[in-house]
Amino acid sequence: DTTNSNNVVITVSAGGGSNTGSSSSSSSGGGGGTTQQTASLNIIFDEDRETIEEGVVIQLPVTLENSGDVNIRNIALELSSDELGLDLRLSESIVTSLSVGDSHDLTVIIDSTGASAGSYVISLNADTNYPVLSESAVFVLDVGGVGEALEKNLVMVQDLFQNNPECMELQELVDKAETQLDAQQYEKAKTNIALAIEGCKN
């Protein structure tokens, strides 16, 4: 479903027209003449940018589709990034064959646990050996800092307390969260911030 914002569509097409790629000629029987077929491999991203927090694993659906007029064999897929830190995997790295008009679904898995906040350019490369084709496409993944998000939440809690002085008795939770945030104990900080907000609401 190409309307999904996380969807990645890889279109493998073969046929005539202005497409570029490898060409092959074959003689037609009984009287000469040649028929030339040009095959091309196109990769299209439905969305070219994603945003996640540090430490998050996301799965992006991918569809391989043969919209040409010849069968495709041995499609090798590879993910790479311009920066270290992301763990990139595919549910399948090779699709052995794709008949004309067929499609094949797989998944791109991205783990940002070891990544720092920033923008990452991720390349998806596809190569086939029948016909011989190579193509790649890129999308941008923005990894946001969990610490930055929690700092914003702390500011929001302080504003909440100033507007509701009766909540100041919960200041100890906020102080703990600040200490935990400095120590990069994000889960503990997140818990104490949530408790402070919920306590003030009550």
N, C-alpha and C positions, 0 to 999 in steps of 0.2 A: 504494500500500500504506500504509494509515493507521497501521500499527504502527511504521513508521520514526520514530525520535525526531525526525528533522529534517523530517518531512513536514508540509506545510501543505495543508489541504483547503479549497477555496472551493466552497461549494454554492450554486448559483443555482437557486432553486426558484420555481415559479409554481403557483397553484392556490387553492382555497377554504380555509376555516378561519379561524383567528385571526391569520394572518400580516398584517403591515403592509406598506404600499407603495402604489404607484399603482393606482388602480382604473379599470376601463373597463366600460361597459355596452353590450350589443349586443342588438338586438331579434331574437327568434326568429321564424321565418316562420310564416305561416298562423294568425293568431288572436291575436297579441299576446303580452305577457309579455316580460320581459327576463332575461338571464342575466348575472350580475355575476362577473367574474373579478378576484381580487386576487393580485398578483404580489409576491414579496419576494425580496430578495437577502441570503443569509446567508453569512458568512465564518467558518469554524471552524479554529482552529489546533490541530493534534494535540499539539504541544508549544508552550508559550508562553514558553520561555526557552532560550537557547543560550549557550555560553561558548567563546570563542576567544582566542588570543593576538594581540598586536599584530603587524601585518605579514602576517596570514594571510588567504587568500581561501577562502571556503566557498561551496558551492552547495547550496541547499535545494530539493527537488522540490515542485512545486505542482500540484494537480489541480483543474481547473474541471469542475464536474459540474452538468448541468441535470437536476434531479430533478422538475421541474414538468410541466405539461401544455400548455405553449405554447413555441414556439421562441424563443430569445434571440438578439438580434443586436447587433453592435458593443459588445462588452465591452471597455472601456478600463481598463487596470490601471496603477497608479502607486505607487511606493515612496517613502517619505520618512522622515526621522529627526528627533527632537527636538533633536539636537545635530549640529554640523558635524564632519566628519572621515571619515565612512564613505563609500565609493563604492558606491552601490546601483544595480543593474541588473536588468532582467528579460530573459529570453531572447526574450520577445515582450511587447509593450505593448498589442497589440490582438488580440482574437479576434473574427473577423468574424461568426461564427455558431456556435451550439451548439443542435443539435436536441434534442428531448425525449428524455431517457434517455442522451444522449451525454456523454462526458467528454473533457477535453483536458489534456494534460500540458505543463508548462513549468517554468522554473527561476528561482529568485531567486538572484542572485549578489551577495555582500557582500565587499568588499575593505576590510580594516581597516588598510592600510598607512599611511594618513594620520591615523589615529585615535589618540587618547590613551586610556590605561587608564580604564575607567569603564563605566557602564551606559547603554545607548542604547535608547530606545523607538522601534521601527520600525513604521511604519504601512503597511499594504497596502490601497489604496483601489481599489474596483471601481465603475465607472459603466456603465450601458447606456442606449441611447436607444430600444430597442424590446424590452420595455416600458421606460419611463423609471424607472430605479432608481438608487440610490446607497447604497453601504454601505462600511464600513471595519472593519478589525480590527487589533490590535497584538500584537507580541511583544517581549520584552526580550532584547537581546544584551549580554552581559557581555564586555568586552574586557579581558583580563588583561595586565599588563605583562610583557614578556619579561625585562626587567631584574630584576624582583622574583623571577621563577622562577629566574634564574641566581644571584641572591644566596642563595637557599635552597640551591641546589646547592653553592655555595662553602662554606656552613656545614657541609653534609653531608660535604664532602671534608675539611675541617679536623677534624671528629670522627673520620673514617676514619683520618686520619694519626695522631691522638693515640692511637688504639687499636692502631695498627700503626706503631710508630716507625721501622721499616725503610723506610717509604714517604716519610720526610721528605726524602730525596734528590730527590723530585719536587716539592718546595715551590716551585721556580722556576716551574713551570707554573702553580701556583696564584697566585703573585705576578703573573705576566703576565696571567692571567685577570682579576684584580682591577683592574689598570690598564686593561685593555681594556673592562671593564664600566663603569668611571668615564668612559671616552671614548665610551660607547655603541657600541662595536664588538662587537656581540652575537654575531655568527657566530664571530669569532676567539675570544672568551671561551668560547663553548660548546665549541669544538674543544679548547681547552687543558684545560678542566674534564674533558671526556671522556677525554683522554689521561692526565690525572692519575689518574682513577678506574681506568681500564684498567691503567695501569702498576702501581698499588698492588695490584690483584687478582692480577697476574702475579707 
